[in-house]
């Protein structure tokens, strides 16, 4: 059973399009995250939700909008995609957000043409 | 603010060589420290962690000791294998709902 799953694994799209990435965790964790990893492997946090509530919102363009319908799901919607949005996006979860291990999904490689 | 500094790679070693990847940190408060590993094409996974000073984390032959006096958490392994080739991330977490701070990642390549 996959602990943290993301769909799709690969996403290729044109500039200006709108796309969504879905994330689900079956670990019963309270906290979920979105990270962006660039081509140099640098990992940057974008958002964090705890029990469906937004608790971390880094300096991210407002074209990016997370949505958490329940504590097991955290989706990421991106409007008006730009070339610079090309990256690997990772979803992660942790039990409580209290200095605990993060469990990462397999990543979604987004390519904007 | 909090920060993690780790050596830039890539690090290339022959099989069975000794590995050290340096990691130092600055933090307000008392962080927990982590090493995560990312194998090609996969997400990060926890390698080891330590939650207080002088704790040693260990897993799969890797070790790291939480040194408060030098604010360091260096990763070591006595004899690396080709299968250890991956990117290694040092990270800290203060706790509560604060974000995890990751280092830039160090790519390790082990050649036969």
Interface residues (C-beta under 8 A of the other chain):
Chain A: X4 X31 X40 X41 X42 X43 X45 X48 X50 X55 X56 X58 X90 X92 X97 X98 X99 X100 X101 X102 X103 X104 X105 X106 X107
Chain B: X31 X32 X34 X36 X38 X42 X43 X44 X45 X46 X49 X51 X87 X89 X93 X94 X95 X96 X97 X99 X100 X102 X104 X105 X107
